[in-house]
Amino acid sequence: MTRFNMAAKDRIVDELNKLYDPSIAENTNKKIGDLIDLYKKRISLEIDEITRLGQINQSDVVLIAYADHVINHNLYPLQTLNIFLLDYLKEIIGTVHLLPFFPYSSDDGFSIIDYFHVNPRLGDWNDIKNIGMNFSLMIDAVINHISRESNWFQAFLKGDSLYRDFFIRVDPTVDISEVVRPRALPLLTPVKTVEGEEYVWTTFSSDQIDLDFSNPKVLLEIINLLLFYVEKGASIIRLDAIAYLWKQIGTSCIHLPETHSIIRIFRAVLDEVASQVYLISETNVPHEENISYFGQMIPGTEQTDEAQMVYQFPLAPLILHTFYSGDSRIMCRWLRGLKGDGIFFNFIASHDGIGIMPAKGLLDQNQINSLIEKTISHNGQISYKKNSDGSKSVYELNITLYDALNDPNNTNKIQEELDISRFLASQAIMLSLAGVPGIYLSSLFGFRNCYSCVNESNRARSINREKYYLNKINENLANPNSRESKVFKGYHFLLKLRRMNKAFHPKGIQEVLSTPSSVFALLRISPDHEQLIIAIVNVTKNIIDFELNLSKEMIELLPYPRDLLSSEKLEIKKETLSVYLMPYQVMWVSSDKGNEV
């Protein structure tokens, strides 16, 4: 008899009955119960003790990194990464998102051959555990698809009955024009099986074969996988490309109700076995579609029934627009209208490009074209998706964030100082927002476009996926005049200060303040209403002098106003705060009772 509580059991049964026939749903439910019982026995209490995201706070900052992002010829990459993390980031980073570190055949790790093993070129599970001794871990569940070199798919090709229905076989004459595509590649891929040629569903590439979740055996395998990741130390599980999980001919095959049912099952299982583990959905789509992955509130709780966190995809293109135009109005209007019952994962740079789709409806076509033109002029590249009518449209901008904001063709040293200030100002906005910030490792140092990476892989996304030698990082950081050292010093200061001030709590109050369009100003108040911070950012290269009107509550929480970054004492007169900003200057205004580094 299974031991999971009635609330979780009821949620699982309800969703299974939406997916499968009653007898199949009942049998699947029993097997899920067996998995829950098994992993309750196997998962160590030590994992609960070192997990910090059960009760998130302002110290929860996530670093996004490949296992081999930092390399040293004498050590496995995971060991080198751990040295780097301990040497430079222990004081400022709480969680490490390790991008797929499994054996793979393409897509820099996202075409996984074996879900359960660490790529031996990178290290082993013990190396993952060592990183988890000092940092919480985010692990990818790349479960929409698996590599064609995987044992599962190879067994399918050989006619193994167990895997016959693990993949989606489609008659190539069937109309699939309604399917939403994230790539400008064929949706169906012909493969040779023992029974002859078959066409299988491949959303992302011919090497990434989509799994068929209409087969309950696939669902059970993946639930087992998620619990295995928890056993290995995952505090957050990232649901990669989850929007495309369920397929039904004649529909768009994105955001289908069955996909949401499966996520609710995942969540209910984790709530029973490891309630401290968070799910985060990765859905590069417009905002309203994105926040649907929070799900609905669970009756009698303050929790939703799907992902606790969702990626804040519109933020990156809106940040670029703000600094390109020197006008914060569109970003401010968007932030004022934000809604969602969970936690936003705020990021403006990652291993992927900067998505354009989330900007639709927020920026007009001329403004989007400006982002595209600036990317091209800054030596970046453009990726496309295929539309249902056969045409192509821009899907993402492929460029490092530093070069997106700053022209790499300009090598003037005076300009570089302004570039660094602009870049750090963009990061300060992200760090000020309610939610959990995600920082791509390359952004910590202002790393630039890697053209040789693109030439070597023939993939546009590789421009932002350069690997760095640890000795070179050490050398750059030891040189106070290097761009890398200046960026890192500034970033380190912002992060250390953020962690010390509870007004930046992910669930604290957030309010966009009225300012000139050249300024971004955000009010943050801690959940206990004891600390207030006003984040102020000049988004232009001009000197700005203005007055910020304050409410009575704000004045009460600012008896001795001071900029935490510069330690400059400020003065409130007649309910206004006089603000003088240098180009791209950032101020975090709090009371002298606030913390400083």
URNORBEL-V673622 format. One record per residue. N is the residue number from 1. RES is the residue in three letters. PHI is phi in whole degrees, 0 to 359 (999 if undefined). Layout:
n=<N	N>
res=<RES	RES>
phi=<PHI	PHI>
This chain:
n=<1	2	3	4	5	6	7	8	9	10	11	12	13	14	15	16	17	18	19	20	21	22	23	24	25	26	27	28	29	30	31	32	33	34	35	36	37	38	39	40	41	42	43	44	45	46	47	48	49	50	51	52	53	54	55	56	57	58	59	60	61	62	63	64	65	66	67	68	69	70	71	72	73	74	75	76	77	78	79	80	81	82	83	84	85	86	87	88	89	90	91	92	93	94	95	96	97	98	99	100	101	102	103	104	105	106	107	108	109	110	111	112	113	114	115	116	117	118	119	120	121	122	123	124	125	126	127	128	129	130	131	132	133	134	135	136	137	138	139	140	141	142	143	144	145	146	147	148	149	150	151	152	153	154	155	156	157	158	159	160	161	162	163	164	165	166	167	168	169	170	171	172	173	174	175	176	177	178	179	180	181	182	183	184	185	186	187	188	189	190	191	192	193	194	195	196	197	198	199	200	201	202	203	204	205	206	207	208	209	210	211	212	213	214	215	216	217	218	219	220	221	222	223	224	225	226	227	228	229	230	231	232	233	234	235	236	237	238	239	240	241	242	243	244	245	246	247	248	249	250	251	252	253	254	255	256	257	258	259	260	261	262	263	264	265	266	267	268	269	270	271	272	273	274	275	276	277	278	279	280	281	282	283	284	285	286	287	288	289	290	291	292	293	294	295	296	297	298	299	300	301	302	303	304	305	306	307	308	309	310	311	312	313	314	315	316	317	318	319	320	321	322	323	324	325	326	327	328	329	330	331	332	333	334	335	336	337	338	339	340	341	342	343	344	345	346	347	348	349	350	351	352	353	354	355	356	357	358	359	360	361	362	363	364	365	366	367	368	369	370	371	372	373	374	375	376	377	378	379	380	381	382	383	384	385	386	387	388	389	390	391	392	393	394	395	396	397	398	399	400	401	402	403	404	405	406	407	408	409	410	411	412	413	414	415	416	417	418	419	420	421	422	423	424	425	426	427	428	429	430	431	432	433	434	435	436	437	438	439	440	441	442	443	444	445	446	447	448	449	450	451	452	453	454	455	456	457	458	459	460	461	462	463	464	465	466	467	468	469	470	471	472	473	474	475	476	477	478	479	480	481	482	483	484	485	486	487	488	489	490	491	492	493	494	495	496	497	498	499	500	501	502	503	504	505	506	507	508	509	510	511	512	513	514	515	516	517	518	519	520	521	522	523	524	525	526	527	528	529	530	531	532	533	534	535	536	537	538	539	540	541	542	543	544	545	546	547	548	549	550	551	552	553	554	555	556	557	558	559	560	561	562	563	564	565	566	567	568	569	570	571	572	573	574	575	576	577	578	579	580	581	582	583	584	585	586	587	588	589	590	591	592	593	594	595	596	597>
res=<MET	THR	ARG	PHE	ASN	MET	ALA	ALA	LYS	ASP	ARG	ILE	VAL	ASP	GLU	LEU	ASN	LYS	LEU	TYR	ASP	PRO	SER	ILE	ALA	GLU	ASN	THR	ASN	LYS	LYS	ILE	GLY	ASP	LEU	ILE	ASP	LEU	TYR	LYS	LYS	ARG	ILE	SER	LEU	GLU	ILE	ASP	GLU	ILE	THR	ARG	LEU	GLY	GLN	ILE	ASN	GLN	SER	ASP	VAL	VAL	LEU	ILE	ALA	TYR	ALA	ASP	HIS	VAL	ILE	ASN	HIS	ASN	LEU	TYR	PRO	LEU	GLN	THR	LEU	ASN	ILE	PHE	LEU	LEU	ASP	TYR	LEU	LYS	GLU	ILE	ILE	GLY	THR	VAL	HIS	LEU	LEU	PRO	PHE	PHE	PRO	TYR	SER	SER	ASP	ASP	GLY	PHE	SER	ILE	ILE	ASP	TYR	PHE	HIS	VAL	ASN	PRO	ARG	LEU	GLY	ASP	TRP	ASN	ASP	ILE	LYS	ASN	ILE	GLY	MET	ASN	PHE	SER	LEU	MET	ILE	ASP	ALA	VAL	ILE	ASN	HIS	ILE	SER	ARG	GLU	SER	ASN	TRP	PHE	GLN	ALA	PHE	LEU	LYS	GLY	ASP	SER	LEU	TYR	ARG	ASP	PHE	PHE	ILE	ARG	VAL	ASP	PRO	THR	VAL	ASP	ILE	SER	GLU	VAL	VAL	ARG	PRO	ARG	ALA	LEU	PRO	LEU	LEU	THR	PRO	VAL	LYS	THR	VAL	GLU	GLY	GLU	GLU	TYR	VAL	TRP	THR	THR	PHE	SER	SER	ASP	GLN	ILE	ASP	LEU	ASP	PHE	SER	ASN	PRO	LYS	VAL	LEU	LEU	GLU	ILE	ILE	ASN	LEU	LEU	LEU	PHE	TYR	VAL	GLU	LYS	GLY	ALA	SER	ILE	ILE	ARG	LEU	ASP	ALA	ILE	ALA	TYR	LEU	TRP	LYS	GLN	ILE	GLY	THR	SER	CYS	ILE	HIS	LEU	PRO	GLU	THR	HIS	SER	ILE	ILE	ARG	ILE	PHE	ARG	ALA	VAL	LEU	ASP	GLU	VAL	ALA	SER	GLN	VAL	TYR	LEU	ILE	SER	GLU	THR	ASN	VAL	PRO	HIS	GLU	GLU	ASN	ILE	SER	TYR	PHE	GLY	GLN	MET	ILE	PRO	GLY	THR	GLU	GLN	THR	ASP	GLU	ALA	GLN	MET	VAL	TYR	GLN	PHE	PRO	LEU	ALA	PRO	LEU	ILE	LEU	HIS	THR	PHE	TYR	SER	GLY	ASP	SER	ARG	ILE	MET	CYS	ARG	TRP	LEU	ARG	GLY	LEU	LYS	GLY	ASP	GLY	ILE	PHE	PHE	ASN	PHE	ILE	ALA	SER	HIS	ASP	GLY	ILE	GLY	ILE	MET	PRO	ALA	LYS	GLY	LEU	LEU	ASP	GLN	ASN	GLN	ILE	ASN	SER	LEU	ILE	GLU	LYS	THR	ILE	SER	HIS	ASN	GLY	GLN	ILE	SER	TYR	LYS	LYS	ASN	SER	ASP	GLY	SER	LYS	SER	VAL	TYR	GLU	LEU	ASN	ILE	THR	LEU	TYR	ASP	ALA	LEU	ASN	ASP	PRO	ASN	ASN	THR	ASN	LYS	ILE	GLN	GLU	GLU	LEU	ASP	ILE	SER	ARG	PHE	LEU	ALA	SER	GLN	ALA	ILE	MET	LEU	SER	LEU	ALA	GLY	VAL	PRO	GLY	ILE	TYR	LEU	SER	SER	LEU	PHE	GLY	PHE	ARG	ASN	CYS	TYR	SER	CYS	VAL	ASN	GLU	SER	ASN	ARG	ALA	ARG	SER	ILE	ASN	ARG	GLU	LYS	TYR	TYR	LEU	ASN	LYS	ILE	ASN	GLU	ASN	LEU	ALA	ASN	PRO	ASN	SER	ARG	GLU	SER	LYS	VAL	PHE	LYS	GLY	TYR	HIS	PHE	LEU	LEU	LYS	LEU	ARG	ARG	MET	ASN	LYS	ALA	PHE	HIS	PRO	LYS	GLY	ILE	GLN	GLU	VAL	LEU	SER	THR	PRO	SER	SER	VAL	PHE	ALA	LEU	LEU	ARG	ILE	SER	PRO	ASP	HIS	GLU	GLN	LEU	ILE	ILE	ALA	ILE	VAL	ASN	VAL	THR	LYS	ASN	ILE	ILE	ASP	PHE	GLU	LEU	ASN	LEU	SER	LYS	GLU	MET	ILE	GLU	LEU	LEU	PRO	TYR	PRO	ARG	ASP	LEU	LEU	SER	SER	GLU	LYS	LEU	GLU	ILE	LYS	LYS	GLU	THR	LEU	SER	VAL	TYR	LEU	MET	PRO	TYR	GLN	VAL	MET	TRP	VAL	SER	SER	ASP	LYS	GLY	ASN	GLU	VAL>
phi=<999	287	246	283	294	297	299	293	299	298	296	294	299	301	287	298	290	279	261	227	299	307	293	292	298	296	295	295	298	297	290	296	300	297	296	299	298	299	283	297	281	272	284	286	294	300	296	298	290	268	283	254	270	300	235	288	209	293	279	278	236	253	266	261	209	284	300	249	295	239	232	209	301	269	226	295	305	296	289	296	301	297	300	300	299	291	289	241	237	300	279	234	241	262	226	245	272	276	300	315	245	264	302	214	243	191	58	48	109	270	244	275	275	218	292	257	234	279	304	300	291	264	144	214	298	295	293	297	299	296	296	290	288	240	223	291	240	255	240	280	253	269	247	289	208	219	296	293	271	292	299	299	286	296	293	300	299	275	87	298	297	296	251	303	250	277	230	262	265	226	293	295	272	290	285	242	292	281	291	283	245	270	222	264	229	300	284	251	237	286	225	263	246	296	262	115	283	233	252	246	281	224	300	254	192	292	266	242	270	292	275	254	281	288	268	299	294	294	303	295	299	286	299	301	297	299	291	298	297	297	300	274	113	293	263	227	245	268	271	288	48	292	298	260	296	255	243	212	304	95	237	286	60	224	62	291	304	295	297	295	298	294	296	296	294	306	295	296	297	292	301	278	274	208	294	282	275	261	260	231	265	250	225	277	219	304	303	299	289	297	286	297	278	291	81	249	294	281	307	81	227	251	246	271	257	239	284	284	229	229	293	266	294	294	300	298	296	288	298	300	301	300	279	294	269	66	223	266	297	294	297	296	297	296	295	296	265	297	215	153	267	247	247	277	263	272	212	230	209	204	292	267	278	267	292	266	305	295	276	299	88	258	251	279	296	296	291	294	299	295	298	295	297	294	300	295	292	265	68	273	231	236	250	239	239	267	271	296	271	93	280	242	219	295	256	203	261	253	188	291	296	299	283	296	276	230	292	292	280	262	253	294	294	295	297	300	298	292	299	296	297	298	298	294	296	296	290	297	298	301	290	277	285	297	124	252	279	244	241	289	309	299	289	300	239	65	292	253	304	252	288	294	296	293	298	287	264	62	233	297	296	295	300	245	233	292	261	236	282	301	295	289	298	302	296	295	288	285	261	296	267	283	301	300	294	294	295	296	300	295	293	302	297	299	291	296	292	301	297	269	237	287	296	271	306	306	255	289	291	226	215	281	263	278	214	302	298	280	233	250	225	227	269	235	231	295	304	272	62	264	228	237	227	252	272	233	227	279	264	230	270	258	280	232	231	206	245	254	283	242	278	298	297	296	295	298	270	234	295	226	297	206	279	296	282	257	67	290	279	242	222	256	232	51	64	231	250	280	236	237	239	282	308	58	287	244	232	244	270	219	276	301	284	289	269	222	280>
